[in-house]
Amino acid sequence: MEDNSGRKPDPTRWLTRPMIVAAVSILLVAGIAAAVLVTKHHKQTSSAVPVPPSRTPTPKPIAVTAQKPFTLQSTDSDPSKRFSTADGQAWDLDWSYDCTKRGGQGMFIVSIYDGTGHPSKETPPVIESGAKGSGTKNYTKSGTHFFGVRSACTWHLAAKAAS
């Protein structure tokens, strides 16, 4: 087979400029598509993440009592709001989540951090999945705490003195 110039093509020269341009274009489009999917997935799976401790002044914690619970919900813009319990005071975490408006399934993870931003064995996380759920978890570690919530669902938290 001859090309338009009357010459036979070189069978060893299969990598031509148009083929290189096409290959680079395909890789570029695939890379952009992958980046968009990763970004979209990240936005869907996390609505609030714990804020690491900083050197800025810590806000004064809200004292939790039976009459004054500390509450957060999925519309709160600052998941690092802190609360405190008196020495030796046990406290309850009432939690709920609802994923029915997001297609019916989702994850709900609540991590409890001390005032310096460290989780402890005395404050294990709440880890749930499904359409919706609620419950109460009891904690005995007193001091200053804040929550880190990861969920694309609507949720509500209330910390209160143990009953």
Backbone as a ProteinNet text record, in pm:
[ID]
protein_1_A
[PRIMARY]
MEDNSGRKPDPTRWLTRPMIVAAVSILLVAGIAAAVLVTKHHKQTSSAVPVPPSRTPTPKPIAVTAQKPFTLQSTDSDPSKRFSTADGQAWDLDWSYDCTKRGGQGMFIVSIYDGTGHPSKETPPVIESGAKGSGTKNYTKSGTHFFGVRSACTWHLAAKAAS
[TERTIARY]
84.9	0	89.3	56.2	135.8	56	129.3	58.6	44.1	-4.1	-30.3	95.5	209.8	333.4	391.3	330.7	380.1	479.8	511	604.3	530.2	596	539.1	565.2	463.6	484.6	579.8	655.8	750.6	673.2	667	587.4	643.8	769	825.8	794.3	742.8	710.3	559.6	514.7	373	336.5	434	408.7	426.3	316.8	320	273.9	297	257.7	107.6	20.3	-124.1	-160.2	-91.2	-119.9	-74.7	37.6	86	-10.9	-56.8	-152.1	-281.8	-329.9	-453.2	-434.8	-322.2	-297	-287.8	-217.2	-205.4	-342.3	-422.6	-556.8	-643.8	-638.1	-718.1	-674.6	-544.3	-494.9	-533.8	-528.5	-565.5	-713	-799.7	-943.5	-972.2	-906.8	-927.2	-881.6	-770	-721.3	-816.3	-869.7	-965.3	-1092.1	-1140.5	-1261.4	-1239.3	-1123	-1093.4	-1088.2	-1027.5	-1019.3	-1158.4	-1245.9	-1382.6	-1457.5	-1443.3	-1512.4	-1462.8	-1333.6	-1278	-1327.5	-1325.9	-1373.6	-1521.6	-1601.9	-1745.5	-1771.2	-1699.2	-1715.9	-1676.8	-1566.5	-1521.5	-1626.3	-1686.3	-1787.6	-1910.9	-1944.5	-2063.1	-2041.7	-1918.2	-1895.6	-1852.8	-1828.2	-1787.8	-1849	-1926.5	-1984.8	-1914.6	-1850.8	-1778.9	-1662.1	-1549.3	-1430	-1372.2	-1310.7	-1255.5	-1147	-1144.6	-1044.5	-928.4	-806.8	-694.3	-670	-611.7	-586.4	-493.6	-514.5	-431.4	-373.9	-292.6	-231.6	-317	-432.2	-521.5	-591.5	-635.8	-702.2	-822.5	-835.6	-945.7	-1070.9	-1183.4	-1305.6	-1342.5	-1409.5	-1449.4	-1553.1	-1527.4	-1622.2	-1753.9	-1858	-1990.4	-2001.8	-2039.3	-2054	-2181.5	-2170.2	-2284.5	-2345.3	-2474.2	-2547.5	-2675.6	-2748.3	-2875.1	-2973	-2965.1	-3056.8	-3005.4	-2875.5	-2817.9	-2735.5	-2801.2	-2725.1	-2651	-2549	-2471.6	-2518.6	-2566.9	-2621.1	-2551.9	-2545.7	-2496.5	-2586.9	-2598.8	-2672.5	-2600	-2644.1	-2571.9	-2561.9	-2638.4	-2629	-2528.3	-2472.8	-2372.3	-2246.8	-2194.2	-2076.7	-1946.1	-1948.8	-1825.3	-1833.2	-1783.8	-1792.1	-1695.2	-1608.3	-1509.8	-1556.6	-1683.2	-1733.4	-1709.9	-1660.3	-1620.7	-1723.6	-1728.2	-1811.3	-1728.7	-1770.1	-1694.1	-1787.6	-1731	-1803	-1716.8	-1781.5	-1710.2	-1628.9	-1525.4	-1442.2	-1529	-1509.4	-1583.5	-1725.6	-1770.1	-1908	-1921.7	-2011.5	-2043.7	-2139.3	-2137	-2225.5	-2275.4	-2389	-2451.4	-2446.1	-2427.3	-2435.5	-2557.7	-2659	-2776.1	-2746.6	-2761.6	-2730.5	-2841.5	-2853.8	-2946.7	-2897.4	-2932.4	-2901	-3012.4	-3027.7	-3132.4	-3079	-3071.7	-3020.5	-3131.1	-3257	-3366	-3378.4	-3340	-3346.4	-3230	-3130.7	-3012.7	-3012	-3126.4	-3131	-3142	-3143.6	-3172.7	-3057.2	-2934.6	-2821.8	-2711.7	-2641.1	-2532.1	-2452.6	-2344.9	-2258	-2273.1	-2254.8	-2260.9	-2150.6	-2049.7	-1936.3	-1913.9	-1913.2	-1888	-1765	-1660.1	-1541	-1544.2	-1504.1	-1502.7	-1357.2	-1321.2	-1183.4	-1176.1	-1060.5	-1042.2	-1004.3	-988.3	-962.7	-836.7	-742.6	-619.8	-629.6	-743.2	-762.4	-727.3	-715.5	-680.4	-800.4	-828	-931.7	-875.1	-962.1	-913.6	-997.6	-948	-1021.7	-1149.2	-1150.7	-1269.2	-1380.3	-1351.2	-1453.7	-1455.9	-1498.5	-1501.2	-1601.9	-1578	-1665.6	-1799.6	-1893.4	-2020.3	-2001.1	-2021.7	-2007.2	-2132.6	-2209.4	-2335.7	-2347.3	-2427.7	-2460.4	-2603.1	-2665.3	-2801.7	-2884.6	-3015.8	-3106.5	-3119.8	-3131.4	-3138.5	-3120.9	-3093.1	-3074.6	-3061.4	-3066.9	-3051.2	-3010	-2958.8	-2918.9	-2856.8	-2814	-2747.2	-2623	-2513.2	-2388.6	-2342.1	-2299.6	-2258	-2106.2	-2055.6	-1911.6	-1881.9	-1765.6	-1727.3	-1607.3	-1543.8	-1426.2	-1471.9	-1433.7	-1472.5	-1366.1	-1396.7	-1304.3	-1366.7	-1280.1	-1325.4	-1319.8	-1423.2	-1435.1	-1488.2	-1468	-1538.7	-1562.1	-1657.8	-1696.6	-1639	-1608.3	-1577.5	-1681.2	-1762.2	-1871	-1842.3	-1855.3	-1841.2	-1968.1	-2047.1	-2170.7	-2226.4	-2280.6	-2349.4	-2498.5	-2541.9	-2681.7	-2710.6	-2837.4	-2870.3	-2850.2	-2803.9	-2773.4	-2795.1	-2799.3	-2817.4	-2742.8	-2672.4	-2601.2	-2641.9	-2651.2	-2675.7	-2594.5	-2504.7	-2427.8	-2495.6	-2521.4	-2588.8	-2537.1	-2552	-2511.9	-2585.7	-2515	-2576.3	-2692.3	-2794.6	-2913.8	-2908.7
-116.9	0	122.8	221.2	341.6	460.8	565.2	686.9	776.3	900	990.6	1031.5	1021.5	1062.2	950.2	834.2	722.6	638.3	675.3	597.3	496	387	287.5	333.1	323.6	364	268	324.9	245.7	174.8	38.2	-33.3	-19.8	20.5	36.9	174.2	263.8	399.5	409.4	347.1	348.3	463.6	523.1	633.9	765.5	821.3	944.9	1061.5	1181.6	1301.7	1304.1	1274	1273.1	1169.5	1056.7	955.2	1002.5	1071.5	1124.6	1229.4	1318.7	1422.9	1358.9	1256.1	1188.5	1120	1054	985.1	1084.5	1194.8	1296.7	1356.7	1380.8	1436.6	1342.4	1213.9	1115.3	1109.4	1108.7	1105.7	1231.5	1345.9	1471.6	1472	1429.5	1425.5	1325.1	1209.7	1109.4	1163	1234.7	1292.2	1396	1480.7	1583	1516.8	1414.8	1344.9	1278.7	1217.5	1154	1257.6	1372.9	1478	1529	1544.9	1590.9	1488.5	1359.7	1255.9	1249.2	1259.6	1255.3	1374.9	1492.6	1612.9	1601	1551.9	1537.4	1436.4	1323.6	1222.7	1279.5	1355	1412.1	1507.5	1589.5	1683.7	1611.1	1493.3	1419.6	1345.3	1307.6	1222.7	1297	1424.9	1492.8	1631.1	1652	1784.1	1861.4	1791.6	1859.5	1772	1831.2	1757.9	1826.1	1750	1813.2	1913.2	2020.7	2123.6	2095.9	2082.5	2055.7	2172.2	2144.9	2253.1	2357	2480.8	2587.3	2669.6	2764.9	2850.7	2972.8	2981.7	3093.3	3067.5	3172.2	3151.8	3058	2965.4	2870.7	2940.2	2921.8	2983.4	2923.6	3002.5	2954.8	2844.2	2725.8	2615.4	2643.3	2582.5	2591.7	2478.3	2509.9	2407.8	2328	2196.4	2109.1	2071.1	2096.2	2057	1988.6	1934.3	1868.8	1970.3	2096.2	2197.6	2265.4	2255.1	2327	2231.2	2159.3	2071.8	2152.3	2091.9	2149.1	2079.6	2155.5	2092.2	2142.8	2055.3	2086.9	2017.4	2075.1	2008	2029	1958.7	1957.4	2094.2	2190.6	2325.3	2413.3	2364	2442.1	2456.8	2577	2601.6	2575	2563.8	2544.1	2416.3	2303.3	2178.2	2172.1	2272.6	2268.2	2342.7	2379.5	2443.1	2349	2403	2321	2326	2217.2	2212.4	2146.7	2165.7	2107.3	2044.2	1946.8	1882	1894.1	1897.6	1911.2	1784.9	1797.3	1682.5	1568.7	1451.2	1333.5	1324.7	1421.8	1422.9	1335.6	1238.6	1159.6	1241	1212.7	1285	1191.5	1226.5	1147.6	1224.1	1150.5	1207	1147.4	1232.2	1191.8	1227.8	1132.9	1157	1103.2	1165	1114.4	1158.8	1081.1	1117.9	1067.2	1133.1	1096.9	1115.7	1007.4	1009.9	990	989.9	959.2	1062.2	1185.6	1288.6	1278.1	1194.4	1177.4	1041.8	980.9	853.1	733.8	755.4	647.9	580.2	596.6	531.8	633.6	619.1	710.6	666.6	738.1	713.6	828.4	796.5	895.9	860	945.3	919.5	1042.2	1022.4	1129.8	1092.1	1171.6	1153.5	1256.7	1216.1	1306.5	1334	1461.3	1502.7	1577.5	1568.7	1649.3	1790.7	1878.6	2019.8	2044.3	1948.3	1965.4	1901	1837.7	1778.9	1632.5	1563.3	1421.8	1336	1228.1	1134	1044.9	984.5	894.9	767.9	665.9	540.6	558.5	659.2	684	753.8	801.6	868.4	804.9	678.2	613.4	680.2	671.8	738.1	667.3	737.4	680.3	653.6	531	495.8	420.1	479.5	421.5	432.7	346.5	358.3	309.5	359.1	320.3	440.4	420.9	528.1	633.8	590.2	683	605.3	678.6	614.3	717.1	668.3	755.9	669.8	735.5	662.5	754.5	694.5	766.8	688	758.5	696	767	689.1	745.2	753.6	865.8	887.5	928	888.7	923.4	1017.2	1042.4	1129.8	1275.4	1342	1482.5	1572.3	1700.6	1797.5	1869.9	1926.1	2000.2	1908.7	1915.3	1828.2	1906.7	1850.2	1897.1	1779	1793.5	1685.4	1708.3	1598.7	1598.2	1508.4	1563.3	1487.3	1471.3	1348.5	1320.8	1253.4	1326.5	1272.5	1369.6	1315.9	1398.3	1406.3	1334.8	1331.7	1447.7	1468.9	1565.6	1494.8	1568.3	1507.6	1607.3	1555	1635.8	1569	1649.5	1600.8	1684.2	1619.9	1691.8	1625	1700.3	1651.9	1707.6	1621.2	1666.1	1585	1638.5	1566.7	1434.3	1328.9	1196.4	1194.3	1122.1	1115.9	995.8
0	0	0	-83.6	-97.2	-47.8	-0.5	38.8	-84.1	-68.5	-180.3	-254.4	-191.7	-257.9	-341.5	-339.4	-417	-341.7	-216.1	-136.3	-51.7	-22.5	67.5	211.1	300.4	440	510.5	603.1	681.9	792.2	790.4	891.2	1031.7	1048.3	1181.5	1240.4	1161	1207.7	1235.5	1343.4	1379.1	1470.3	1538.1	1630	1554.6	1512.4	1435.1	1521.4	1475.3	1548.9	1579.2	1483.6	1515.5	1622.5	1623.2	1724.6	1863	1870.2	1997.9	2051.2	1966.3	2005.9	2055.6	1986.6	2027.7	2163.4	2185.2	2311.1	2427.2	2407.3	2512.2	2542.5	2441.1	2461.1	2542.5	2511.7	2585.9	2731.7	2756.3	2893.9	2970.5	2905.5	2969.6	3007.9	2918	2946.5	3058.3	3056.9	3161.3	3297.5	3300.5	3425.8	3481.8	3396.4	3440.9	3493	3423.4	3467.1	3602.9	3623.6	3752	3863.8	3838.1	3939.4	3977.3	3878.9	3904.9	3989.2	3957.1	4033.7	4177.4	4198.2	4333.1	4413.9	4354.5	4422.9	4457	4362.4	4385.4	4497	4497.4	4601.3	4737.5	4743.8	4870.6	4926.7	4840.7	4887.8	4938.1	4879.1	4920.8	5050.7	5082.6	5198.9	5323.6	5315.7	5439.3	5446.1	5553.1	5570.9	5680.6	5769.9	5876.8	5920.4	5936	5977.4	6100	6188	6306.9	6272.1	6346.3	6325.3	6419.5	6365	6454.1	6548.8	6663.8	6758	6696.5	6731.9	6677	6791.5	6755.6	6857.7	6886.5	6820.6	6848.7	6981.5	7048	7176.7	7162.3	7255.4	7254.4	7306.6	7236.5	7287.5	7422.9	7504.4	7636	7617.2	7674.1	7658.3	7727.9	7676.8	7737.4	7838.7	7962.6	8066.8	8040.4	8044.3	8021.9	8156.3	8168	8288.6	8244.2	8338.6	8305.3	8245.7	8291.3	8241.7	8114.5	8086.7	7974.4	7887.2	7794.8	7706.2	7599.9	7545.2	7435.2	7308.2	7209.3	7089.1	6963.5	6866	6731.8	6632	6513.4	6406.2	6275.2	6172	6045.3	5979.4	6023.8	5965.5	6039.4	6150.9	6224.3	6139.7	6135.6	6051.9	6125.2	6257.1	6332.4	6415.6	6360	6434.6	6552	6566.2	6674.5	6799.8	6806.6	6927.8	7044.6	7151.6	7265.5	7377.8	7454.8	7574.5	7684.4	7807.4	7917.8	8019.1	8090	8198.5	8324.1	8436.5	8564	8591.6	8674.5	8711	8763.1	8706.4	8750	8698.8	8622.3	8573.5	8448.8	8454.4	8335.5	8248.9	8119	8028.3	7918.8	7862.2	7757.3	7625.8	7519.2	7384.5	7318.1	7296.4	7218.2	7073.7	6983.3	6842.8	6754.3	6637.1	6536.1	6399.6	6298.1	6160.2	6069.7	5955.3	5860.4	5718.7	5644	5506.3	5403.7	5446.9	5354.1	5242.5	5267.5	5162.6	5065.8	5096.2	5010.9	4942.2	4925.2	4857.5	4949.2	5079.9	5172.3	5241.2	5196.9	5263.1	5286.4	5397.1	5425.5	5546.1	5571.1	5686	5785.4	5913	6019.7	6118.5	6128.6	6216.3	6303.2	6433.9	6529.1	6610.2	6599.5	6681.4	6792	6912	7026.8	7062	7065.3	7091.8	7224	7290.4	7410.9	7368.5	7463.7	7434.2	7352.1	7350.8	7272.7	7134.9	7105.4	6973.3	6962.9	7075.6	7074	7113.1	7038.5	7082.3	7192.7	7270.5	7375.3	7377	7447.6	7458.8	7540.7	7627.7	7710	7632	7510.8	7429.3	7289.7	7279.8	7148.1	7055	6924	6827.6	6811.3	6752.2	6707.5	6558.8	6514.9	6373.9	6332.2	6242.7	6197.8	6046.6	5987.3	5844.9	5825.1	5720.2	5690	5651.1	5650.5	5610.6	5719.8	5844.7	5957.2	6086.3	6192.3	6321	6431.2	6554	6670.1	6788.6	6890.4	7009.1	7111.8	7222.4	7329.7	7367.7	7383	7425.3	7552.1	7651.6	7779.2	7785.2	7836.4	7851.3	7994.8	8044	8180.6	8185.3	8072	8070	8078.1	8186.8	8204.2	8142.4	8136.1	8078.6	7960.6	7876.6	7759.6	7637.4	7555.8	7438.7	7319.3	7198.7	7080.1	6988.5	6897.5	6807.2	6668.2	6601	6458.8	6393.1	6303.9	6241.2	6093	6045	5901.3	5855.3	5779.4	5724.7	5622.3	5515.2	5416.8	5449.6	5552.1	5593.5	5688.7	5719.7	5823.9	5957.9	6057.7	6186.8	6299.4	6421.5	6541.4	6655.8	6737	6854.3	6974.8	7089.5	7214.5	7325	7385.4	7501	7624.9	7722.1	7844.1	7961.6	8079.1	8199.7	8204.8	8244.3	8249.2	8345.4	8305.4	8391.4	8483.1
[MASK]
+++++++++++++++++++++++++++++++++++++++++++++++++++++++++++++++++++++++++++++++++++++++++++++++++++++++++++++++++++++++++++++++++++++++++++++++++++++++++++++++++++

